[in-house]
Amino acid sequence: MNYISKNIKHLRSLKKLSQEGLSEELKVSRSRIGSYEESRSAPTIDFLIKLSDYFKIPIDILLRNDLTKAKDFSFIELNNQRVLFPITVDNDNEDLIEVVPVKASAGYLAGYDDPEYIEQLQKIKLPFLPTGKHRAFPIKGDSMLPMKDGSFVIGRFVENRSDIKTGRTYVLMTLNDGLVYKRVMNNIDFNGSLLLMSDNKTYHDYSVPMNEILELWEFTCSINTQEYSEEELKLSSIMNMFNTLGVELKSLEKSLK
């Protein structure tokens, strides 16, 4: 289905432009804008290029996707090449969180920039999250203890790479390793990379060049899908776990004696 007519009108209204105002911005006649919005004629390739450049939205998204689902200009520009498809909102105009299920996580690398793939993901709403675009990702393995295998990390999309904070945890979409959840050391100014560290120190740290990082989502909260056993919650078990992580426990041991 071609959504271009309603998308032109919607994008124009988001900019608070009249048909005449948009026509002046794009250097076309007002009658052409009206004709396209009312589906009396189909936009030319030249017009679509101008529209795409002006709103910074790829032509295929302008044609194939209903942008009226976006409440504002929630299109996140990435390297001037693509956008993260608009924030999904519910009937109350509140942000929804797409959930990447375990079975679909392997395909996220192929579909992360495909609006149709993202639209098909299940969605939840968590009203206590801070502002920003959020997405939920499944956690595999035990590299980030005590986060259990099968838990979900909800992250806020990082648009500006200068906002990456050393010591914080992120879900990263990498070119070669797919989705990973790691603690990060920001070495961009030093060598143009991020050092990815596991909290479980049986796993080795490794660096990833910034040009291989496709997306970054900063941790905001997690959802456990399994409860902790009594053994896991015992102090001895916690101390053993911290020892595995290489944490110094001398001060804690003194306080317990």
C-alpha positions as CSV (number, residue, x, y, z in Angstrom):
1,M,0.0,0.0,0.0
2,N,1.2,3.5,-0.9
3,Y,0.9,5.9,2.0
4,I,2.6,8.9,0.4
5,S,-0.5,11.1,0.2
6,K,-1.3,10.9,3.9
7,N,2.4,11.0,4.9
8,I,2.9,14.3,3.0
9,K,0.0,15.9,4.9
10,H,1.0,14.5,8.2
11,L,4.7,15.5,7.9
12,R,3.6,19.0,6.8
13,S,1.3,19.3,9.9
14,L,4.1,18.2,12.2
15,K,6.2,21.0,10.9
16,K,3.2,23.3,11.3
17,L,3.4,24.3,7.6
18,S,0.6,25.3,5.3
19,Q,0.5,23.8,1.8
20,E,1.9,27.1,0.6
21,G,4.7,27.0,3.3
22,L,5.8,23.5,2.3
23,S,5.7,24.4,-1.4
24,E,8.0,27.3,-0.7
25,E,10.4,25.0,1.2
26,L,10.5,22.5,-1.6
27,K,10.3,25.1,-4.4
28,V,7.3,23.6,-6.0
29,S,3.8,25.0,-6.6
30,R,1.1,24.9,-3.9
31,S,-1.3,23.2,-6.3
32,R,1.2,20.3,-6.6
33,I,1.2,19.8,-2.8
34,G,-2.6,19.8,-2.8
35,S,-2.8,17.4,-5.7
36,Y,-0.4,15.0,-4.0
37,E,-2.1,15.2,-0.6
38,E,-5.5,14.6,-2.2
39,S,-4.2,11.7,-4.3
40,R,-5.3,13.5,-7.5
41,S,-1.8,12.8,-8.9
42,A,1.3,10.7,-8.0
43,P,4.4,12.6,-6.8
44,T,7.3,12.6,-9.3
45,I,10.7,11.1,-8.5
46,D,12.1,14.6,-8.4
47,F,9.5,15.7,-5.8
48,L,10.1,12.5,-3.7
49,I,13.8,13.2,-3.6
50,K,13.1,16.8,-2.4
51,L,10.7,15.5,0.2
52,S,13.1,12.9,1.4
53,D,16.0,15.4,1.7
54,Y,13.8,17.9,3.5
55,F,12.4,15.6,6.2
56,K,15.5,13.3,6.2
57,I,13.3,10.2,5.7
58,P,14.2,7.6,3.1
59,I,11.9,7.4,0.1
60,D,10.9,3.8,0.6
61,I,9.7,4.6,4.2
62,L,7.7,7.6,2.8
63,L,6.0,5.3,0.3
64,R,5.5,2.1,2.2
65,N,4.9,3.1,5.8
66,D,2.1,4.9,7.6
67,L,4.0,7.7,9.3
68,T,0.8,9.0,11.0
69,K,1.6,6.5,13.8
70,A,4.3,9.0,14.9
71,K,3.3,11.7,17.4
72,D,6.1,14.0,16.5
73,F,9.5,13.9,14.6
74,S,10.6,10.8,16.3
75,F,12.8,9.7,13.4
76,I,16.3,9.2,14.6
77,E,19.0,10.0,12.0
78,L,21.9,7.6,11.9
79,N,25.0,8.6,9.9
80,N,22.7,10.6,7.5
81,Q,21.8,7.2,5.9
82,R,18.8,5.7,7.7
83,V,16.4,6.3,10.5
84,L,15.1,4.3,13.3
85,F,11.4,3.9,12.4
86,P,9.1,6.2,14.3
87,I,8.4,5.7,18.0
88,T,5.3,3.5,18.3
89,V,2.5,5.0,20.4
90,D,-0.8,3.7,21.7
91,N,-4.2,5.2,21.5
92,D,-3.4,7.5,24.4
93,N,-0.3,8.8,22.5
94,E,2.1,7.1,25.0
95,D,5.3,5.4,23.9
96,L,5.3,1.7,23.4
97,I,8.4,-0.6,23.8
98,E,9.1,-3.1,21.1
99,V,10.2,-6.5,22.6
100,V,12.7,-8.5,20.6
101,P,11.9,-12.2,21.5
102,V,14.6,-14.8,22.0
103,K,13.6,-16.6,18.8
104,A,13.8,-13.4,16.8
105,S,17.1,-12.1,18.3
106,A,19.2,-13.9,15.7
107,G,17.3,-12.2,12.9
108,Y,17.6,-8.7,14.5
109,L,20.8,-8.0,12.6
110,A,19.0,-8.5,9.3
111,G,15.8,-6.6,10.3
112,Y,16.9,-3.9,12.8
113,D,16.6,-1.2,10.1
114,D,13.5,-2.7,8.4
115,P,10.3,-0.8,9.5
116,E,8.1,-3.8,8.7
117,Y,10.2,-6.1,10.9
118,I,10.1,-3.6,13.8
119,E,6.4,-3.1,13.4
120,Q,5.7,-6.8,13.8
121,L,7.5,-7.0,17.2
122,Q,5.3,-7.3,20.3
123,K,5.0,-4.2,22.3
124,I,4.6,-3.3,26.0
125,K,4.2,-0.1,28.0
126,L,6.2,0.9,31.1
127,P,5.2,4.4,32.2
128,F,8.0,4.8,34.7
129,L,10.9,4.8,32.1
130,P,12.8,8.1,31.4
131,T,12.1,9.9,28.2
132,G,13.6,8.5,25.0
133,K,13.1,5.6,22.6
134,H,13.3,2.2,24.4
135,R,13.5,-1.4,23.3
136,A,13.6,-4.7,25.2
137,F,16.3,-7.3,24.3
138,P,16.7,-10.9,25.6
139,I,19.8,-11.8,27.5
140,K,21.6,-15.1,26.7
141,G,24.3,-16.8,28.8
142,D,25.9,-15.9,32.1
143,S,28.5,-13.3,31.1
144,M,26.6,-10.5,32.9
145,L,25.9,-12.1,36.3
146,P,23.7,-11.7,38.3
147,M,21.5,-11.1,35.1
148,K,20.0,-14.6,34.5
149,D,19.8,-16.2,31.1
150,G,16.4,-15.4,29.6
151,S,16.1,-12.0,31.3
152,F,15.2,-8.9,29.3
153,V,17.2,-5.7,29.3
154,I,15.3,-2.5,28.4
155,G,17.6,0.1,26.9
156,R,17.2,3.7,25.8
157,F,18.5,4.4,22.3
158,V,21.8,6.3,22.2
159,E,21.7,8.7,19.3
160,N,24.9,10.7,20.0
161,R,28.0,8.6,20.5
162,S,29.5,11.3,22.7
163,D,26.9,10.3,25.3
164,I,28.4,6.9,25.9
165,K,29.5,6.6,29.5
166,T,32.4,4.5,30.7
167,G,31.3,1.9,33.3
168,R,27.6,1.8,32.2
169,T,26.0,-1.2,30.6
170,Y,24.6,-1.2,27.0
171,V,22.9,-3.5,24.6
172,L,25.0,-3.2,21.4
173,M,24.1,-4.2,17.9
174,T,27.5,-5.2,16.3
175,L,28.3,-6.0,12.8
176,N,30.1,-9.3,13.5
177,D,28.6,-10.5,16.9
178,G,25.0,-9.4,16.6
179,L,23.3,-8.4,19.8
180,V,25.5,-8.3,22.9
181,Y,25.0,-6.9,26.4
182,K,28.2,-5.6,28.0
183,R,29.7,-3.1,30.3
184,V,31.5,-0.4,28.2
185,M,34.7,1.6,28.4
186,N,34.6,4.5,26.0
187,N,37.9,4.5,24.1
188,I,36.6,6.5,21.1
189,D,39.0,9.4,21.6
190,F,41.9,7.0,22.1
191,N,41.5,4.5,19.3
192,G,38.0,4.9,17.9
193,S,36.6,1.8,19.7
194,L,34.6,0.6,22.7
195,L,36.0,-1.9,25.1
196,L,33.3,-4.4,26.0
197,M,33.6,-6.0,29.4
198,S,31.7,-8.9,31.0
199,D,30.8,-8.7,34.7
200,N,31.6,-12.4,34.9
201,K,35.4,-12.3,34.7
202,T,35.7,-15.8,33.2
203,Y,34.9,-14.0,29.9
204,H,37.6,-11.9,28.3
205,D,37.2,-8.2,27.4
206,Y,37.4,-7.3,23.8
207,S,37.3,-4.1,21.7
208,V,34.9,-3.3,18.9
209,P,35.6,-0.4,16.4
210,M,32.9,2.2,16.3
211,N,32.3,1.6,12.6
212,E,31.2,-2.0,13.5
213,I,28.6,-0.8,16.1
214,L,25.2,-0.4,14.4
215,E,23.1,0.5,17.4
216,L,23.6,1.3,21.1
217,W,20.9,1.0,23.8
218,E,21.8,2.2,27.4
219,F,20.4,0.1,30.2
220,T,17.4,1.6,32.0
221,C,15.8,-1.5,33.6
222,S,15.7,-5.3,33.4
223,I,12.9,-7.9,33.6
224,N,13.7,-11.3,35.1
225,T,11.7,-14.2,33.7
226,Q,13.0,-16.6,36.4
227,E,13.0,-16.2,40.1
228,Y,16.2,-16.7,42.1
229,S,16.5,-19.9,44.1
230,E,17.0,-19.9,47.9
231,E,20.5,-21.0,47.4
232,E,21.3,-18.2,45.0
233,L,20.1,-15.7,47.6
234,K,22.1,-17.1,50.5
235,L,25.0,-14.8,51.6
236,S,27.5,-17.6,50.9
237,S,26.3,-18.0,47.4
238,I,26.4,-14.2,46.8
239,M,30.0,-14.1,48.2
240,N,31.1,-17.0,45.9
241,M,29.5,-15.2,43.0
242,F,31.3,-12.0,43.8
243,N,34.6,-13.9,44.2
244,T,34.1,-15.2,40.7
245,L,33.6,-11.7,39.5
246,G,36.9,-10.7,41.1
247,V,35.4,-8.3,43.6
248,E,37.5,-7.6,46.8
249,L,35.5,-8.8,49.8
250,K,37.9,-8.2,52.7
251,S,35.9,-5.2,54.0
252,L,32.7,-7.2,53.8
253,E,34.2,-10.2,55.6
254,K,35.4,-7.9,58.5
255,S,32.0,-6.5,58.9
256,L,30.4,-9.9,59.1
257,K,32.8,-11.2,61.9
